[in-house]
Amino acid sequence: MSEAALKHLSETQTKDIDENIAWAKINRDVLRSMENPRRGYWIAMAISVALFSVMIYAEVYQYIYGMGPALLNTSHMWDLYISTFVFWIGMSHSGTLLSAILHLVHADWRKPIYRFAEAMTTFSLMTAGIFPVIHLGRVWNFYWVMPYMTDRGIWPNFRSPLIWDAFAITTYLTSSVLFLYIGMIPDLAICRDNTTGWRKKLYTWLSLGWHGDDRQWRNFRITYLMIACFLIPLAVSVHSIVSMDFAMAIMPGWHVTTFPPYFVAGALYSGCAAIITLFILLRYFFKFEEYMTFPILDKVCKLTFVIAMVWSYLNLVEFASVWYGHDIPSKEVLLAKAYGPYAPFFWGMIAFGMFLPFALLSKWVRRNMKLLFVVSVLLNVGMWLERWMIVTPTLSMSYHPWGWNIMWPGWVEWAMVGGSFGWFGMLFLIFVKVFPCVSMYEVKEMVFHRKRTIYEDVDEMMVLHKGAPTAVEAGSTKNGGS
């Protein structure tokens, strides 16, 4: 679509979706997206594969030479690996927000976009799970974090937050995959009936014999609602448990009681910013201008701004509690963040995370796709810096002077971080090529209910206007007269 056409669409598109879209057209558009995306899709896939390849090389290099190339030392035993782990756990909360919470409050504008948000949740968790294993150094011992009985009678330490992470992430990932899969079953049946070859075999197996009778729809609705209700407290508990990795440690700047809500707010914030980024990319890659509309994007931007303000408030509460408290080491860490070697990154976090969201209040920014894409990416840059500023400054200035040192990540750590984005991008792009990233049956429901609402409003207006008969009454009179 040309720049002029996009500008015209941004000025004229006032509805969440056009209620006159034919159901057959919805099927055609979504099924076409799985066959013939724009060239930008393949460029994004190539970049993702390249980044992931660099990550594989760096991991093999680290495997051969040990943790030394990562420049980790006695005091800096976490740094980028765990910072990025927390970042990806936060990204996973977007699917829960759009799919579960908005589903329970009947916000139907979520229907064209919730599918890719759910997929983002699943792949973010799969990406986050890589980093604790990498951080072990001995990656072949990844199963040590699981609660199993060894031949020596040794059980894992259940007081360790890392064991809590293993339980929380495993449960959340299993529930998220189940939530994503069950929500796709009606669409998989549509794909089954409109494809051939290996796709037809795959969709036939995954659709579980779905043919859309009344009993199946009733069971489907109940199951989907139950998983949504289960997933919301689970998502909150997951990031609260991740925050306990820090809050349970008696380290300056970490032993803070507000960490659980602060981490949850940050998770929702980064997840919503990522939804904006993927919204714009998918809208362009698959020509989804009629489904991923400007009014829906407006709502996501406003929601992101509200969550950003909640996160900013909790951030200021954390600063105030440290500043007015009596923990001198924690206050020194806070001052070191603002004026020490990490000051540029700290103020970058403040600029991108606390001040940049105000750009979302501008309708011009929200309707400018290129500018909004840059803003959404910078919001997540700010959130990644926030995770790094939680971990590294505290490790640089612990209670023991012998542990004071400034650590700058080496190329291995940066390769791991960049490769994680490649891994996520590769999984996500494969998903949207094989499975429908827009829910066909939900969009049809949205179109049906919007059209029905319009007809009901017209009927009410006719009744109020000089006692005119409703459309139903007029039709019955006409039929009776004939």
C-alpha positions, 0 to 999 in steps of 0.5 A, a space after each residue: 500500500 502506498 504512502 498516500 493510501 496509508 495516510 488516507 486510511 489513517 485519516 478515514 479509518 474510524 471503526 475497529 473493524 468494517 462490519 461489512 467484511 464478508 466472512 469468505 473474505 476473512 478466510 481468504 485474507 488470513 489463508 493468503 497470509 500463510 502463503 504469500 507474505 511481503 518480501 520484508 518477511 523474508 528479510 526479517 527471517 534472514 536477520 533472525 537466522 543470522 542473529 541466532 547463528 551468532 548465538 550458537 557460535 558464541 555458546 559453542 565458544 563458551 562451552 569450549 573455553 568456559 565462562 571466562 570469555 563472558 567476563 563474569 567474575 566472583 561478584 558479577 556472576 549474573 549480569 546480562 544473562 539474568 537481566 535478559 532472562 527477566 526481560 523475556 519473562 516480562 515480554 511474555 505477559 502481553 498474551 495474558 493481558 490481551 487474551 485473558 484479561 480483555 477476554 474476561 471483560 468482553 473487550 472485543 477489539 482484542 479479537 484481531 490481534 490476540 492470537 499473535 500476542 499469545 504466540 509471543 507469550 509462548 516464544 518469549 518463555 521459550 527464549 527466557 528458558 535458555 538463559 538460566 541453562 547458559 548461565 550454569 556453564 555446564 549446560 548438560 546439567 540443566 536438569 539439576 534445577 528440577 526436583 528429582 531424587 538422585 542416586 546419592 539421596 540429594 534433593 535440590 534446594 527448595 529455598 532457592 529462587 532458581 527452583 521457584 523459577 523452574 516451577 513457575 516457568 514450566 507451569 506458565 509455559 505449559 498453560 500458555 501453549 495449551 491456551 494458544 492451542 485450544 484457541 486455534 482449534 476452530 481456525 485449524 479446522 478452517 485451514 484443514 478444509 481449505 488446504 492440501 498436501 502436508 498442511 492439510 495433514 497437519 491441520 487435520 491432526 491438530 483440529 481434533 475432528 472439529 466440525 463446529 456443532 453446538 456441543 463442541 462450541 459449548 465445551 470450547 467456550 467453557 474450556 477457554 474461559 477456565 484456562 483464561 481464569 487460571 492463567 491470570 493469577 499464574 502470570 502475576 505469580 510468575 513474575 512475582 517469583 522472578 522478582 523474589 530472585 532479587 528481593 530474597 537476597 540481602 543485597 543493597 538495592 534488591 531487598 525491596 518489598 515493592 519488587 513483585 508489583 514493580 516487576 509485574 507492571 514492568 512486564 505488562 509495559 514491555 509486553 504491550 510495547 512489543 505488541 505495538 512493534 509486532 502489530 506494525 510488522 504483521 500489518 505490513 508483512 501480511 497486508 492486514 490493514 482491514 483487521 489490524 486497524 488504526 482504532 485498535 492500535 490507538 487502544 493498545 497505545 493508550 493501554 501502554 501509556 497507562 501501564 507505563 505511568 503505573 510502572 513509573 510511579 512504582 519506580 519513583 516509590 522504589 527510589 523514594 523508599 531507598 532515599 528516605 530509608 536508613 540503608 546507607 549501602 542501598 542509597 550509595 548504589 542508587 547514587 552510583 546509578 545516577 552519577 557513576 559509570 552506569 549513569 548513561 544507561 540509567 538516564 537512558 532508562 529514565 528517558 525511554 521508560 518514563 518520558 518517551 511514553 508521553 509521545 503516545 498521547 499524540 494522535 499524530 504519533 499514533 497514526 504515523 506507523 514508522 515513527 510509532 515503530 521506532 517509539 515502541 522499540 525504544 520503549 523496550 530498549 528502556 525496559 531492557 536497560 531497567 533490568 540491567 540497572 537492577 542487576 549490574 550496579 548492585 553487583 558492582 557495589 555489594 557490602 564487601 569492598 573486595 567485591 567492588 568492580 565495574 563490569 562491562 559485558 564481553 562479546 560473548 554475552 552481547 552475542 547471546 543477547 542479540 541471538 535471543 532476539 534472533 531465536 524469538 524472531 525465528 520462532 515467531 516468523 515460522 509460527 505466523 507462516 504455518 498458523 493463522 496469526 489472526 483469529 478468523 472465527 473471532 473476527 467473524 464474531 466481531 463483524 457479526 456483533 458490530 453489524 447487529 448493533 448497528 441494525 438495533 440502533 437503526 431500529 431504535 432511531 426509527 421508533 423514536 422518529 415520529 413513531 415510525 415502525 421498526 425494520 422488522 415491523 416494516 418487513 412483516 407489513 410488506 410481506 402481509 400486504 403481498 
